[in-house]
Amino acid sequence: MAADPRRLGKRGSYRLGSMAGPPAPRPSLPSPHYPAWIPGRRGPVLLWVLAGLVCAAILAVGALAGLWFLPFVAGLAVGIAARFGRLRLRVTLPAVVIVAAAGWAAALAWLTWRDGLPERSVAHTIAALGGLPAHATTGIAVTLLVAAIQAAAGLWLGRALAPGHAR
């Protein structure tokens, strides 16, 4: 049987591998969930804000107790929970960073208000010793940035350690 020269290179002209049946359909992966502010799905916005405030309060108490690594632990826990809950990174990253910075800011505000500590002058000195502009806001901003970086690193590690769905 001679091959038709007009069919060479066209689809279906070579019968290689046609003995097998059609390929099995690929199972569809579940779509990722977004935190919905609809009361029936993921909970109302009040519960999400309340959970963020509770986490920020825990971080503030931990910062007052000297547990400076708690933003990393909180980010790690959220990363693992977000992977199992199939929450996207673009939702969890800002939430974790804001909560960690708010927790440490609350601890700094508490020390200034309750104990009358000169946090402003301490932040001024720390910023000057760190080679930054000698302003209190710079020292406080760097402190809050450290909390945010710890939380983001913990979130990344938590998402990497938790088993996820193949893409």
C-alpha positions in Angstrom: 0.0 0.0 0.0 1.6 3.2 -1.1 1.2 6.4 0.8 -0.7 9.3 -0.7 1.9 12.1 -1.3 -0.8 14.7 -0.8 -1.5 13.5 2.8 2.1 13.4 3.9 2.6 15.7 6.9 -1.1 16.2 7.4 -3.0 15.2 10.5 -4.0 11.5 10.6 -1.7 10.4 7.8 0.4 8.4 10.1 -1.3 5.8 12.1 1.2 5.6 14.9 -0.3 4.9 18.3 -3.8 4.5 17.1 -4.2 1.1 18.8 -4.9 2.6 22.2 -8.2 4.1 23.0 -8.7 7.8 23.6 -6.8 9.3 26.6 -8.5 9.3 29.9 -10.0 12.6 30.9 -7.9 14.5 33.3 -9.5 15.1 36.7 -10.3 18.8 37.2 -8.7 20.4 40.2 -10.9 22.2 42.6 -10.8 25.9 42.1 -9.2 28.0 44.8 -11.5 29.7 47.3 -11.6 33.4 48.0 -12.7 34.8 51.3 -16.2 35.8 50.5 -18.0 38.5 52.5 -21.3 36.7 51.9 -22.7 35.4 55.2 -23.4 31.9 53.8 -20.0 30.9 52.4 -17.0 31.9 54.4 -18.4 34.1 57.1 -19.3 37.7 57.4 -16.7 40.5 57.3 -17.2 41.1 61.0 -15.8 37.7 61.8 -12.8 38.2 59.5 -12.0 41.5 61.2 -12.5 40.1 64.6 -10.1 37.2 63.8 -7.5 39.7 62.6 -7.9 41.8 65.8 -7.6 38.7 68.0 -4.4 37.7 66.1 -3.0 41.2 66.4 -3.7 41.2 70.1 -2.0 37.9 70.6 1.0 39.3 68.7 1.0 42.4 70.8 1.0 40.4 74.0 3.8 38.2 72.7 5.8 41.3 71.7 5.3 42.7 75.2 6.5 39.3 76.7 9.6 39.4 74.5 8.5 36.8 72.0 9.8 38.7 69.0 9.5 35.7 66.7 5.7 35.4 67.0 4.9 37.2 63.6 6.9 34.4 61.9 5.0 31.7 63.8 1.7 33.4 62.9 2.7 33.6 59.3 3.7 29.9 59.3 0.3 29.0 60.8 -1.6 31.1 58.3 0.5 29.6 55.4 -0.4 26.1 56.4 -4.0 26.9 57.0 -4.3 28.8 53.7 -2.8 25.9 51.7 -5.4 23.5 53.2 -8.2 26.1 52.8 -7.0 26.8 49.3 -6.8 30.6 49.9 -4.8 32.6 47.4 -1.6 34.3 48.3 -2.9 37.6 47.1 -5.5 37.5 49.9 -3.4 36.0 52.7 -0.2 38.0 52.3 -1.7 41.5 52.8 -3.8 40.2 55.7 -0.8 38.6 57.5 1.4 41.6 56.9 -1.2 44.1 58.2 -2.0 41.9 61.3 1.7 41.5 62.2 2.4 45.2 61.9 -0.7 46.1 63.8 0.3 43.7 66.6 3.7 45.2 67.0 2.3 48.8 66.7 -0.2 48.0 69.4 2.7 46.8 71.7 4.7 49.9 71.0 1.7 52.1 71.7 0.9 50.3 74.9 4.5 50.8 76.2 4.3 54.5 75.4 0.9 55.0 76.9 0.9 52.8 80.0 4.5 52.9 81.2 5.4 56.3 80.0 8.5 54.9 78.4 10.3 57.3 76.0 9.7 55.0 73.0 10.1 58.0 70.7 13.6 58.8 71.9 14.5 55.2 71.9 13.3 54.8 68.3 15.3 58.0 67.5 18.5 56.5 68.9 18.0 53.1 67.3 17.4 54.7 63.9 20.6 56.8 64.3 22.6 53.8 65.4 21.3 51.8 62.5 22.6 54.4 60.0 19.1 55.6 59.1 17.8 59.1 59.3 17.6 60.0 62.9 13.9 60.3 63.2 11.6 58.4 65.6 9.2 57.5 62.8 12.1 55.8 60.9 12.9 53.6 63.9 9.3 52.7 64.4 8.7 52.1 60.7 11.8 49.8 60.6 10.5 47.9 63.6 7.1 47.4 62.0 8.8 46.4 58.7 10.7 43.7 60.6 7.4 42.3 61.8 5.9 42.4 58.3 9.0 40.6 56.8 8.8 37.9 59.5 5.2 37.3 58.8 5.7 37.2 55.1 8.6 34.7 55.5 6.5 32.5 57.8 3.6 32.6 55.3 6.0 31.5 52.5 7.4 28.7 54.5 4.0 27.5 55.6 2.7 27.4 52.1 5.9 25.6 51.0 5.7 23.0 53.8 2.0 22.2 53.5 1.0 19.7 50.8 -0.8 21.4 48.0 -2.6 20.6 44.8 -0.6 20.0 41.7 -1.0 22.6 39.0 
